[in-house]
Structure formats: structure tokens, C-alpha cells
Amino acid sequence: MSDIVHFTTVHSRSDTRIAVKEVATLADRLEQTVALYVQDGLGDETNEKHGFTVHDTGPRPKGRWSRMVFGGWRMYRAVRRAKPKIAHFHDPELIPFAALLRFSGIMVIYDAHEDIELQVLHKLYLPSWSRRPISRVLAITEGLAMRWFDGTVVVLEDLARKRPGKNKITVTNFPDLSEFDDFLRDAAPAREPRFVYVGGITRPRGALEMVEAMGYVKSAEAKLALVGKFDTEALESMARADKGWHRVDFKGWSSRETVVAECARACAGVVVLHPTPQYVTWYPVKMFEYLAAGLPVIASDFPLWVELFNEFKCGLNVDPHDSKAIAQAMDWMLANPEKAAAMGQRGRAAVEAVYNWQPEAKKLVCLYQKLLA
């Protein structure tokens, strides 16, 4: 049994926001037992570093609807048996089951990772005619849930303004500097002619443009490390068929240790998301992870991101649809290693001063202390 349970049927047990930041922070800073409930079929384990337990309520459901119905019910039963003081969930599809937990006397916190109203508009598996009405229904449902649950954690200031909620706080996905300190503390890492992308590999996240860009980069030694998973086999096949693929080092879905190691080797990070409504108004965590690792960043030319880069001089902005422009930015990084390194140092300083996890952790802990009191 645990005093605090975080639960998800969508995310992995190593999810950066959930496990690496939120659950680890609560386990370290609160005098409560903390557990993470997942549904991946990998079994139970204990995180020795932070002292929280991971409980697998698997097996992993086959298919989206199976996960939403049967997986959600199985998760609900597991969390209810645990009888925690606080249950903190991370998937909008679990709202009905979280409501049942609250009816049973458990305090519930909803963690909104994204703006679901905008996200659904770009779900390709939904018929185009259905996206807008589904988006609206989910927005209304989420808004009601935020008003009713005991606490709400949102990742975006825009979302916080759109959705009134009880005990609502904004907890942004800024990086935990301690993850990157070991290889930056003693000496500057040996950078290679290597670019890195971390995260889900999808069309809207610039997967094909990044691979195409590698076909235009002048240096024969240049490589692109893709640390993540393709969302479809069709997209992976398209990427592998491109002439730039021979310069790609595909790592697949990897541990946090691999993420940090790849950032240590690279000369720049890449985040060329397409200008969809869900991306243009937020900062992706990978951007600040690159900066925390002392890397300059090649990023999309969204006004919000351009403003950040103009202030801190920490990278180059490009048209994310233009693979040749991405390649030109890569060429510049390789041709100007000292200037690129200076960009990375300025970015690291910005993260140390403002864009890091510690202030966010403090807000999360304060919310829990308020509810537990």
C-alpha cells in the first residue's frame, strides 16, 4: 500500500515527466510512500535511487479501445485496492475511472500533459468530420473534471487560463539539471559531428525533414542520432527509403542514460516541429534538455521560440518544412564549432537561471502538502 499513487495506462514507467520528475520528486521530498502504477507487462520493480515502487497492472492492452475500456477498468481496480490518500492520474481517457476513485473517498489530482482540445484536431486515426465535435466534447469533459477533482496540474500557461480548476498549478516540463551535470561538471564533453533528436518520431515532429536534411549536409562524417520510436511502420519505411538515412544512427526508444549519453556526444540538438496549433504555443521539453546538456539548438521558427532564441542567443531558427534550410543550419554548426559552443553555454546558463525543474518541483510539493494537511 502507498500513500500516493501516480497512475497511467498510456505512458511508460520511465516517462520523463511522470517518473523522472514528478514521482521521484515526491518520493524524495515528502514523508509519504509513493508508487507508480503502469500497464506495460514488464512486472513490478523498485526504483532504488528514489525509493518509489512501480506496480504493473498489465498486460499491455492490444489496441486503443481495449486500453481505454478494459485497461482503464483494470487500473481503477488496482488503485482502489491500494487505497492511497492521493491518486494522481495522467491520461484524459482515465477521467471516468478517476471519478470513481473520488467517489470512493480518495483525493484525486488530474495531470494535463497537453491541450487535448487542440491535440484531437490532429489525430489522423479519427475521421476528419469527427475531430472537431470530439475535441469539443473532450474539452467540456476535461473542464468539468478540473473543477471537481481535488487538484489539477497543467503543463501550459495557456491551458491553465482556458480551464478553471480547483487547486490548479502549472508545472512545466523543464529539465532536471542533475541529469546532465555529471558530464558537464569536470570538463566540456568531446563533441562529435553529430546531431541529436530525442522523443516520439512522427510526421508533425519533423521526422522526414530531419532525415532528408542529412542528405544535404556537406560533411561526410555528419550523423543524426534519432532517440525515440516511430509512431507508425509506414513512416519508418518512408524515412529508411530516403537518401539521408545512411547518415542516421537510429537508437529506438531508449533509457534516460542513453538520452544523456547522446546529448553528451552531439554538437547540436534538433527540434523542428511543424506549426500545428498544439506546438506553436508551447515549449517542448526536448529543447530545454538540449540546452541543459550545453547544446545549441536548431529549432522551428515559431514566434514564441524565435523570441526565446533572440533573448538568449542559444541556437538557430529554421522553417521546419524546409529540409535544405535545416541542413544549412547543421552545416553552420559544423563550420563554426566555437560559436556553436558559445550558444550552448548561453543556453545552459538560461536553463540554470530560469528554465529548470527545481521551481516546478517546489510548486508540485506545495500542492501535495496542502492536500495532505
C-alpha positions as CSV (number, residue, x, y, z in Angstrom):
1,M,0.0,0.0,0.0
2,S,1.2,3.5,-0.7
3,D,0.1,7.0,0.5
4,I,0.5,8.5,-3.0
5,V,-0.2,6.7,-6.3
6,H,0.5,8.1,-9.8
7,F,-1.2,6.0,-12.5
8,T,-1.2,5.8,-16.3
9,T,-2.2,3.4,-18.9
10,V,-0.7,5.3,-21.8
11,H,2.8,6.4,-20.6
12,S,5.8,4.2,-19.8
13,R,7.3,3.6,-16.4
14,S,10.3,5.7,-17.5
15,D,8.3,8.7,-18.7
16,T,10.3,11.8,-18.1
17,R,7.5,14.0,-16.7
18,I,5.8,11.3,-14.6
19,A,8.6,9.1,-13.3
20,V,11.8,11.0,-13.6
21,K,10.5,14.3,-12.3
22,E,7.1,14.2,-10.5
23,V,7.2,10.8,-8.8
24,A,10.9,11.0,-8.0
25,T,10.4,14.5,-6.5
26,L,7.6,13.4,-4.3
27,A,9.4,10.3,-3.1
28,D,12.4,12.4,-2.2
29,R,10.7,15.3,-0.6
30,L,7.6,14.0,1.2
31,E,7.4,11.7,4.2
32,Q,4.9,9.5,2.4
33,T,5.2,6.3,0.5
34,V,4.9,6.8,-3.3
35,A,4.1,4.3,-6.1
36,L,3.8,4.5,-9.8
37,Y,1.1,2.2,-11.4
38,V,1.6,1.4,-15.1
39,Q,0.3,-1.1,-17.6
40,D,3.2,-2.4,-19.7
41,G,3.5,-6.1,-18.8
42,L,7.1,-5.6,-17.5
43,G,6.4,-6.6,-13.9
44,D,6.8,-4.8,-10.6
45,E,10.1,-3.2,-9.5
46,T,11.6,-0.7,-7.1
47,N,13.4,2.5,-8.1
48,E,16.4,2.2,-5.8
49,K,17.6,5.7,-6.3
50,H,14.4,7.5,-5.2
51,G,12.7,4.7,-3.2
52,F,9.4,4.5,-5.0
53,T,7.8,1.3,-6.2
54,V,6.5,0.6,-9.7
55,H,3.4,-1.7,-10.0
56,D,2.5,-3.3,-13.3
57,T,-1.3,-3.8,-13.7
58,G,-0.7,-5.3,-17.2
59,P,-0.7,-7.0,-19.6
60,R,-0.5,-4.1,-22.1
61,P,-3.8,-3.9,-23.8
62,K,-3.9,-4.6,-27.5
63,G,-5.5,-1.6,-29.3
64,R,-6.6,1.8,-28.3
65,W,-10.2,0.9,-27.3
66,S,-9.1,-2.1,-25.3
67,R,-6.7,0.2,-23.4
68,M,-9.4,2.8,-22.7
69,V,-12.0,0.4,-21.5
70,F,-10.5,-2.8,-20.1
71,G,-7.1,-1.3,-19.3
72,G,-8.8,1.6,-17.5
73,W,-11.1,-0.7,-15.5
74,R,-8.1,-2.9,-14.5
75,M,-6.1,0.2,-13.5
76,Y,-9.1,1.5,-11.4
77,R,-9.4,-1.7,-9.5
78,A,-5.7,-1.8,-8.8
79,V,-5.5,1.7,-7.5
80,R,-8.7,1.4,-5.4
81,R,-7.3,-1.7,-3.7
82,A,-4.2,0.3,-2.8
83,K,-6.4,2.9,-1.0
84,P,-3.9,5.8,-1.3
85,K,-4.5,9.2,0.2
86,I,-4.0,10.8,-3.2
87,A,-4.3,9.3,-6.6
88,H,-2.7,11.4,-9.4
89,F,-3.5,10.3,-13.0
90,H,-2.0,11.4,-16.3
91,D,-4.4,10.3,-19.1
92,P,-7.6,12.1,-20.1
93,E,-9.2,8.7,-21.0
94,L,-9.0,7.8,-17.3
95,I,-11.2,10.6,-16.2
96,P,-14.3,8.3,-15.7
97,F,-12.2,5.9,-13.6
98,A,-10.6,8.7,-11.6
99,A,-14.2,10.0,-10.8
100,L,-15.0,6.5,-9.4
101,L,-11.9,6.8,-7.2
102,R,-13.0,10.1,-5.9
103,F,-16.5,8.7,-5.1
104,S,-14.7,6.1,-3.0
105,G,-13.1,8.8,-0.8
106,I,-9.7,9.1,-2.4
107,M,-8.3,12.6,-3.3
108,V,-7.7,12.9,-7.0
109,I,-5.2,15.0,-9.0
110,Y,-5.5,15.3,-12.8
111,D,-2.3,16.0,-14.7
112,A,-3.0,17.5,-18.1
113,H,0.1,17.0,-20.2
114,E,-1.2,18.6,-23.4
115,D,-4.1,20.7,-24.6
116,I,-6.4,17.8,-25.6
117,E,-8.8,20.2,-27.4
118,L,-6.1,21.0,-29.9
119,Q,-4.5,17.6,-29.9
120,V,-7.5,15.8,-31.1
121,L,-7.9,18.0,-34.1
122,H,-4.7,16.4,-35.4
123,K,-5.4,12.7,-34.6
124,L,-5.1,11.1,-38.1
125,Y,-6.8,7.9,-36.9
126,L,-10.1,9.8,-36.4
127,P,-12.3,10.7,-39.4
128,S,-11.8,14.3,-40.3
129,W,-15.5,15.1,-39.8
130,S,-15.5,13.8,-36.2
131,R,-12.4,15.6,-34.9
132,R,-14.0,18.9,-34.1
133,P,-17.1,17.6,-32.2
134,I,-14.9,15.1,-30.3
135,S,-12.5,17.8,-29.5
136,R,-15.3,20.0,-28.0
137,V,-16.8,17.1,-26.0
138,L,-13.5,16.2,-24.5
139,A,-12.7,19.9,-23.7
140,I,-16.0,20.2,-21.8
141,T,-15.4,16.9,-20.0
142,E,-11.9,17.9,-19.0
143,G,-13.1,21.3,-17.9
144,L,-15.8,19.7,-15.6
145,A,-13.2,17.3,-14.2
146,M,-10.8,20.1,-13.4
147,R,-13.4,21.8,-11.4
148,W,-14.4,18.7,-9.5
149,F,-11.1,16.9,-8.7
150,D,-9.1,17.9,-5.7
151,G,-6.2,19.3,-7.7
152,T,-5.1,20.0,-11.3
153,V,-1.6,20.1,-12.7
154,V,-1.3,21.6,-16.2
155,V,1.8,21.8,-18.4
156,L,0.9,25.0,-20.2
157,E,0.0,28.5,-19.1
158,D,-2.4,28.8,-22.0
159,L,-4.2,25.7,-20.8
160,A,-4.3,27.0,-17.2
161,R,-6.1,30.1,-18.5
162,K,-8.6,28.1,-20.6
163,R,-9.6,25.7,-17.9
164,P,-10.8,26.9,-14.5
165,G,-9.9,24.3,-11.8
166,K,-9.6,23.6,-8.1
167,N,-6.1,23.9,-6.6
168,K,-4.7,24.3,-10.1
169,I,-1.0,24.8,-10.7
170,T,1.2,24.9,-13.8
171,V,4.2,22.5,-13.8
172,T,6.3,22.9,-16.9
173,N,8.5,20.1,-18.3
174,F,11.7,21.9,-17.7
175,P,14.8,19.6,-17.3
176,D,16.3,18.4,-14.0
177,L,19.8,19.7,-14.2
178,S,21.2,16.9,-12.1
179,E,20.7,14.5,-15.0
180,F,23.2,16.4,-17.1
181,D,25.6,17.7,-14.5
182,D,27.9,14.7,-14.4
183,F,29.4,15.1,-17.8
184,L,29.4,18.9,-17.7
185,R,30.9,19.4,-14.2
186,D,34.6,18.4,-14.8
187,A,35.2,19.3,-18.4
188,A,33.5,20.1,-21.6
189,P,32.4,16.9,-23.4
190,A,34.1,15.9,-26.6
191,R,31.5,16.9,-29.3
192,E,31.3,14.9,-32.5
193,P,29.9,16.0,-35.9
194,R,26.6,14.5,-34.7
195,F,23.1,15.9,-34.2
196,V,20.5,14.5,-31.8
197,Y,16.8,14.3,-31.7
198,V,15.0,12.9,-28.7
199,G,11.3,11.9,-28.4
200,G,8.5,10.4,-30.4
201,I,9.2,10.3,-34.1
202,T,6.2,11.5,-36.1
203,R,5.4,13.4,-39.2
204,P,4.3,16.6,-37.3
205,R,7.5,16.4,-35.3
206,G,9.6,16.8,-38.5
207,A,10.7,13.2,-38.8
208,L,11.0,13.2,-42.6
209,E,12.5,16.7,-42.8
210,M,15.3,15.7,-40.4
211,V,16.2,12.6,-42.3
212,E,16.0,14.5,-45.7
213,A,18.3,17.2,-44.3
214,M,21.0,14.7,-43.6
215,G,21.1,14.0,-47.4
216,Y,22.0,17.7,-47.9
217,V,24.6,18.2,-45.2
218,K,28.0,18.8,-46.7
219,S,30.2,16.9,-44.1
220,A,30.5,13.2,-45.0
221,E,31.1,12.5,-41.3
222,A,27.9,14.1,-40.0
223,K,25.4,11.8,-38.3
224,L,21.9,12.3,-36.9
225,A,21.0,10.2,-33.7
226,L,17.3,9.5,-33.6
227,V,16.5,8.5,-30.0
228,G,12.8,7.6,-30.0
229,K,10.2,5.4,-31.6
230,F,8.4,5.8,-34.9
231,D,4.7,6.1,-34.4
232,T,3.9,4.0,-37.5
233,E,5.7,1.4,-39.5
234,A,4.8,3.3,-42.7
235,L,6.6,6.4,-41.5
236,E,9.7,4.4,-40.6
237,S,9.7,2.8,-44.1
238,M,9.5,6.2,-45.7
239,A,12.4,7.5,-43.6
240,R,14.5,4.5,-44.3
241,A,13.9,4.9,-48.0
242,D,15.3,8.5,-48.0
243,K,18.8,9.1,-49.2
244,G,19.7,10.8,-45.9
245,W,19.0,7.6,-43.9
246,H,22.6,6.3,-44.3
247,R,23.7,9.1,-42.0
248,V,21.1,8.3,-39.4
249,D,22.0,6.4,-36.2
250,F,18.6,5.0,-35.1
251,K,18.6,4.2,-31.4
252,G,14.9,3.4,-30.9
253,W,13.2,4.0,-27.6
254,S,15.9,4.3,-25.1
255,S,16.7,4.8,-21.4
256,R,17.4,8.2,-19.8
257,E,21.0,7.2,-19.6
258,T,21.2,6.8,-23.4
259,V,19.4,10.1,-23.9
260,V,22.1,11.9,-21.7
261,A,24.9,10.0,-23.4
262,E,23.7,11.0,-26.9
263,C,23.4,14.6,-25.8
264,A,27.0,14.4,-24.5
265,R,28.3,13.3,-27.9
266,A,26.3,15.7,-30.1
267,C,27.2,19.1,-31.3
268,A,23.6,20.3,-31.5
269,G,20.1,19.3,-30.8
270,V,17.3,19.3,-33.3
271,V,13.6,20.1,-32.7
272,V,11.8,21.0,-35.9
273,L,8.2,20.5,-35.1
274,H,5.6,21.5,-37.6
275,P,3.5,24.6,-36.9
276,T,0.3,22.9,-35.7
277,P,-1.8,24.7,-33.1
278,Q,-0.7,22.3,-30.3
279,Y,3.0,23.1,-30.9
280,V,3.3,26.8,-31.7
281,T,2.2,28.0,-28.3
282,W,4.3,25.7,-26.1
283,Y,8.0,24.8,-25.3
284,P,8.9,21.1,-25.9
285,V,10.9,19.6,-23.1
286,K,13.5,18.3,-25.5
287,M,14.5,21.9,-26.4
288,F,15.4,22.6,-22.8
289,E,17.1,19.2,-22.3
290,Y,19.4,20.0,-25.2
291,L,20.2,23.4,-23.5
292,A,20.7,21.7,-20.2
293,A,23.3,19.5,-21.8
294,G,25.1,22.6,-23.1
295,L,24.0,22.1,-26.7
296,P,23.0,24.8,-29.2
297,V,19.6,24.0,-30.8
298,I,18.2,24.0,-34.3
299,A,14.5,24.8,-33.9
300,S,11.4,25.7,-35.7
301,D,10.8,29.4,-36.5
302,F,7.7,29.8,-34.3
303,P,7.4,33.4,-33.0
304,L,7.5,32.1,-29.3
305,W,10.7,30.2,-30.0
306,V,12.3,32.9,-32.0
307,E,11.7,35.3,-29.1
308,L,13.5,32.9,-26.7
309,F,16.4,32.4,-29.1
310,N,16.8,36.1,-29.7
311,E,16.9,36.7,-26.0
312,F,19.5,34.1,-25.1
313,K,21.3,33.6,-28.5
314,C,21.2,29.8,-27.9
315,G,20.5,28.4,-31.4
316,L,19.2,28.9,-34.9
317,N,15.6,29.0,-36.1
318,V,14.6,27.5,-39.4
319,D,11.5,26.7,-41.5
320,P,10.6,23.2,-40.2
321,H,9.1,22.2,-43.6
322,D,12.4,23.1,-45.4
323,S,14.9,20.2,-45.2
324,K,17.5,22.3,-47.1
325,A,17.3,25.1,-44.5
326,I,17.7,22.5,-41.7
327,A,20.8,21.2,-43.5
328,Q,22.2,24.7,-43.8
329,A,21.8,25.2,-40.1
330,M,23.6,21.9,-39.5
331,D,26.4,23.0,-41.8
332,W,26.7,26.3,-39.9
333,M,27.1,24.4,-36.6
334,L,29.8,22.2,-38.0
335,A,31.6,25.1,-39.7
336,N,31.5,27.3,-36.6
337,P,32.2,25.0,-33.6
338,E,33.4,27.8,-31.2
339,K,30.3,30.0,-31.9
340,A,28.1,26.9,-31.6
341,A,29.7,26.0,-28.3
342,A,29.1,29.6,-27.1
343,M,25.4,29.2,-28.0
344,G,25.3,26.1,-25.9
345,Q,26.9,27.7,-22.9
346,R,24.4,30.6,-23.1
347,G,21.5,28.2,-23.3
348,R,22.8,26.2,-20.3
349,A,23.0,29.5,-18.3
350,A,19.4,30.3,-19.2
351,V,18.3,26.9,-18.0
352,E,20.2,27.3,-14.8
353,A,18.7,30.7,-14.2
354,V,15.1,30.1,-15.2
355,Y,14.1,27.0,-17.2
356,N,14.8,24.2,-14.8
357,W,12.9,21.7,-12.8
358,Q,13.5,23.0,-9.2
359,P,10.9,25.8,-9.2
360,E,8.4,23.4,-10.8
361,A,9.1,20.7,-8.2
362,K,8.5,23.2,-5.4
363,K,5.0,24.0,-6.8
364,L,4.2,20.3,-7.0
365,V,5.3,19.6,-3.5
366,C,3.4,22.6,-2.1
367,L,0.2,21.3,-3.7
368,Y,0.6,17.9,-2.1
369,Q,1.4,19.4,1.3
370,K,-1.8,21.5,1.1
371,L,-3.9,18.5,0.2
372,L,-2.3,16.2,2.8
373,A,-2.8,18.8,5.5
